[in-house]
Amino acid sequence: MSVSPKPSGLRRGEVIAALSLATDLSMGQPAEFALKSCILAMRLGEALGLGAPDLHEVYYQSLLRYVGCNAEVHALATAAGCQLVATCDLAVAAESAGFALPGGRGGLFCHTPLVAVGRQIGRKRALEMALTGDVISAATAAEWGLINKVVPDDELDAAVDDLMARATRGSAASKAAGKRVFYAQIDLDQRDAYAYATQVMSAGVTTSDGQEGIRAFIEKRHANFTLPPQAGVTDL
């Protein structure tokens, strides 16, 4: 088995730019296309030999700018793989999947994976995973909040498609703003979080998609949203 060489700075930049463009284009496509584009982008980065820091840059700069990246877990996600699942907005796993931070069993502790995992499942559970290195089941991962749900193996694709269809309906711009604001406010104290969210929500009412949503509700019809996801990434 051959190992791809680590990309140079130029090649790395080209990869990130290409994945960014692919992500933008996928927003106009059906949910299943967007999901497969997200998964393919991460696999492409790994195949090109991107290390963990570069994969994170691909993830944040390309995949998380306008859409949520969503994990479809069908095997064992360890270390950085578990970290990526914890970093995703949504995650669905098959019953046969497992999750682990195996550094506790050896000589290299999972410091960076623990950053994302610890923020998802809390200190005690994260430290249990990191110190023991034990594999937890998909059912336990769902109970602990690492993933959204666990389904039978043969229902994984259908479950992901269903979740993505529901998660991507509505205004793309409003959803892009919503995801951005959620992550910005979640670590603020409640007073500051409300002040920030209120400011952005008030601005959202004045957008064309915001007005269209109100009109559609009053007129009892389906809304026709037209703003691209980029319109939801503001400086508010």
C-alpha positions as CSV (number, residue, x, y, z in Angstrom):
1,M,0.0,0.0,0.0
2,S,1.5,3.3,-1.1
3,V,1.3,6.4,1.1
4,S,0.6,9.8,-0.6
5,P,3.2,12.5,0.1
6,K,2.2,15.4,2.3
7,P,1.0,18.3,0.1
8,S,3.2,21.3,-0.4
9,G,1.9,24.7,0.8
10,L,0.7,25.5,-2.7
11,R,-1.0,22.2,-3.2
12,R,-2.5,22.4,0.2
13,G,-3.9,25.8,-0.6
14,E,-5.3,24.5,-3.9
15,V,-7.0,21.6,-2.1
16,I,-8.7,23.9,0.4
17,A,-9.8,26.3,-2.4
18,A,-11.2,23.4,-4.4
19,L,-13.1,22.0,-1.5
20,S,-14.4,25.4,-0.6
21,L,-15.8,25.8,-4.2
22,A,-17.3,22.3,-4.1
23,T,-19.0,23.1,-0.8
24,D,-20.5,26.3,-2.3
25,L,-21.8,24.5,-5.4
26,S,-23.3,21.7,-3.3
27,M,-25.5,24.1,-1.5
28,G,-27.7,24.4,-4.6
29,Q,-28.1,20.6,-4.9
30,P,-30.3,18.1,-3.1
31,A,-29.5,17.2,0.5
32,E,-28.0,13.8,-0.4
33,F,-25.6,15.5,-2.8
34,A,-24.5,18.0,-0.2
35,L,-23.9,15.3,2.3
36,K,-21.9,13.1,-0.1
37,S,-19.8,16.2,-1.1
38,C,-19.0,16.8,2.6
39,I,-18.0,13.2,3.2
40,L,-16.0,13.1,-0.1
41,A,-14.2,16.3,0.8
42,M,-12.9,14.8,4.0
43,R,-11.8,11.6,2.4
44,L,-10.1,13.5,-0.4
45,G,-8.1,15.5,2.1
46,E,-7.1,12.3,3.9
47,A,-6.1,10.6,0.6
48,L,-4.0,13.5,-0.4
49,G,-2.0,13.1,2.9
50,L,-3.3,16.2,4.8
51,G,-2.3,16.0,8.4
52,A,-4.6,16.7,11.3
53,P,-4.0,20.5,11.4
54,D,-4.5,20.8,7.6
55,L,-7.7,18.6,7.8
56,H,-9.0,21.0,10.5
57,E,-8.3,23.9,8.2
58,V,-10.1,22.2,5.3
59,Y,-13.0,21.4,7.7
60,Y,-13.4,24.9,9.1
61,Q,-12.5,27.0,6.1
62,S,-14.3,24.9,3.5
63,L,-17.0,22.7,5.1
64,L,-18.2,24.9,7.9
65,R,-18.4,28.3,6.2
66,Y,-21.9,28.0,4.9
67,V,-23.2,24.5,5.6
68,G,-23.0,22.0,8.5
69,C,-20.7,19.1,8.1
70,N,-22.4,15.9,9.1
71,A,-20.9,12.6,10.1
72,E,-22.1,9.2,8.8
73,V,-20.3,6.7,11.1
74,H,-20.3,3.0,10.1
75,A,-17.1,1.7,11.6
76,L,-14.6,2.5,14.4
77,A,-13.9,6.3,14.9
78,T,-10.7,6.7,16.9
79,A,-8.5,9.7,17.9
80,A,-8.8,12.3,15.1
81,G,-11.8,10.4,13.7
82,C,-13.6,10.7,17.0
83,Q,-12.5,14.3,17.1
84,L,-14.1,15.0,13.7
85,V,-17.4,13.4,14.8
86,A,-17.4,15.6,17.8
87,T,-16.7,18.7,15.7
88,C,-19.5,17.9,13.2
89,D,-22.9,19.7,13.6
90,L,-24.8,16.4,13.3
91,A,-23.8,12.8,13.4
92,V,-25.6,9.5,12.9
93,A,-23.9,6.2,13.5
94,A,-24.7,2.5,12.7
95,E,-25.2,0.1,15.6
96,S,-21.9,-1.6,14.8
97,A,-19.9,1.7,15.1
98,G,-17.6,2.5,18.0
99,F,-15.7,5.5,19.3
100,A,-12.4,5.8,21.2
101,L,-9.6,8.1,22.3
102,P,-6.9,5.3,22.3
103,G,-4.0,7.5,23.5
104,G,-4.6,6.5,27.1
105,R,-3.5,3.0,26.3
106,G,-0.1,4.0,24.9
107,G,2.5,6.8,25.1
108,L,0.8,9.6,23.2
109,F,-2.2,11.1,24.9
110,C,-5.1,12.3,22.7
111,H,-4.7,16.0,23.6
112,T,-6.2,17.6,20.5
113,P,-9.1,15.1,20.1
114,L,-10.0,15.7,23.7
115,V,-10.6,19.4,22.9
116,A,-13.6,18.7,20.7
117,V,-14.8,15.5,22.5
118,G,-14.7,17.2,25.9
119,R,-16.8,20.0,24.7
120,Q,-19.5,17.6,23.5
121,I,-19.8,15.1,26.3
122,G,-18.5,16.8,29.4
123,R,-15.4,16.5,31.5
124,K,-16.0,13.2,33.4
125,R,-17.0,11.2,30.3
126,A,-14.4,12.7,28.1
127,L,-11.7,11.9,30.6
128,E,-13.0,8.4,31.0
129,M,-12.5,7.9,27.2
130,A,-9.1,9.6,27.2
131,L,-7.6,7.9,30.3
132,T,-8.9,4.4,29.6
133,G,-8.7,4.4,25.8
134,D,-11.7,2.1,25.8
135,V,-14.1,1.9,22.9
136,I,-17.6,3.1,23.6
137,S,-20.6,1.7,21.6
138,A,-22.7,3.8,19.3
139,A,-25.5,3.5,21.8
140,T,-23.3,5.0,24.5
141,A,-22.1,7.7,22.2
142,A,-25.7,8.7,21.6
143,E,-26.5,8.6,25.3
144,W,-23.5,10.8,26.0
145,G,-24.3,13.3,23.3
146,L,-21.4,12.6,21.0
147,I,-23.8,11.7,18.2
148,N,-27.4,12.5,17.4
149,K,-28.7,9.0,17.0
150,V,-27.8,5.4,16.3
151,V,-29.6,3.2,13.8
152,P,-29.4,-0.4,12.5
153,D,-26.5,-0.8,10.0
154,D,-28.8,-1.3,7.0
155,E,-30.8,1.8,7.8
156,L,-27.8,4.2,8.1
157,D,-27.9,5.7,4.7
158,A,-31.7,6.3,4.9
159,A,-31.4,7.8,8.4
160,V,-28.7,10.2,7.2
161,D,-30.7,11.2,4.1
162,D,-33.8,11.8,6.2
163,L,-31.9,13.9,8.8
164,M,-30.2,15.9,6.1
165,A,-33.4,16.5,4.2
166,R,-35.0,18.0,7.3
167,A,-31.9,19.9,8.4
168,T,-31.4,21.6,5.0
169,R,-35.0,22.7,4.3
170,G,-35.9,26.4,4.6
171,S,-33.8,29.4,3.9
172,A,-30.1,28.6,3.3
173,A,-29.1,32.1,4.3
174,S,-31.1,32.0,7.5
175,K,-29.7,28.6,8.4
176,A,-26.1,29.7,7.7
177,A,-26.5,32.7,10.0
178,G,-28.2,30.5,12.6
179,K,-25.4,28.0,12.7
180,R,-22.8,30.8,12.9
181,V,-24.6,32.6,15.7
182,F,-25.2,29.4,17.6
183,Y,-21.5,28.7,17.9
184,A,-20.7,32.3,18.6
185,Q,-23.2,32.6,21.5
186,I,-23.1,29.2,23.1
187,D,-20.1,30.0,25.3
188,L,-21.2,33.5,26.2
189,D,-23.0,34.2,29.5
190,Q,-26.8,34.3,29.1
191,R,-27.2,38.1,29.1
192,D,-24.6,38.6,26.4
193,A,-25.9,35.7,24.4
194,Y,-29.4,37.1,24.3
195,A,-28.1,40.5,23.4
196,Y,-26.2,39.1,20.5
197,A,-28.9,36.7,19.3
198,T,-31.5,39.5,19.5
199,Q,-29.4,41.8,17.3
200,V,-28.9,39.1,14.6
201,M,-32.6,38.0,14.7
202,S,-33.8,41.6,14.3
203,A,-31.5,42.0,11.3
204,G,-32.8,38.7,9.9
205,V,-36.4,40.0,9.8
206,T,-35.4,42.7,7.3
207,T,-33.9,40.3,4.8
208,S,-35.8,39.2,1.7
209,D,-36.0,35.6,3.0
210,G,-37.2,36.8,6.4
211,Q,-39.9,38.8,4.7
212,E,-40.8,36.0,2.4
213,G,-41.2,33.6,5.4
214,I,-43.6,36.0,7.1
215,R,-45.6,36.5,3.9
216,A,-45.8,32.8,3.2
217,F,-47.0,32.1,6.8
218,I,-49.7,34.8,6.5
219,E,-50.8,33.7,3.1
220,K,-50.7,30.0,4.0
221,R,-48.4,28.9,1.2
222,H,-44.9,27.4,0.7
223,A,-42.2,30.0,0.9
224,N,-39.8,30.7,-2.0
225,F,-36.4,31.5,-0.5
226,T,-33.8,33.0,-2.8
227,L,-30.9,34.2,-0.8
228,P,-27.7,32.1,-1.1
229,P,-26.0,30.8,2.1
230,Q,-23.3,33.4,1.8
231,A,-25.9,36.1,2.6
232,G,-26.2,34.5,6.1
233,V,-22.5,34.9,6.9
234,T,-22.5,38.4,8.3
235,D,-20.2,40.5,10.5
236,L,-23.0,40.8,13.1
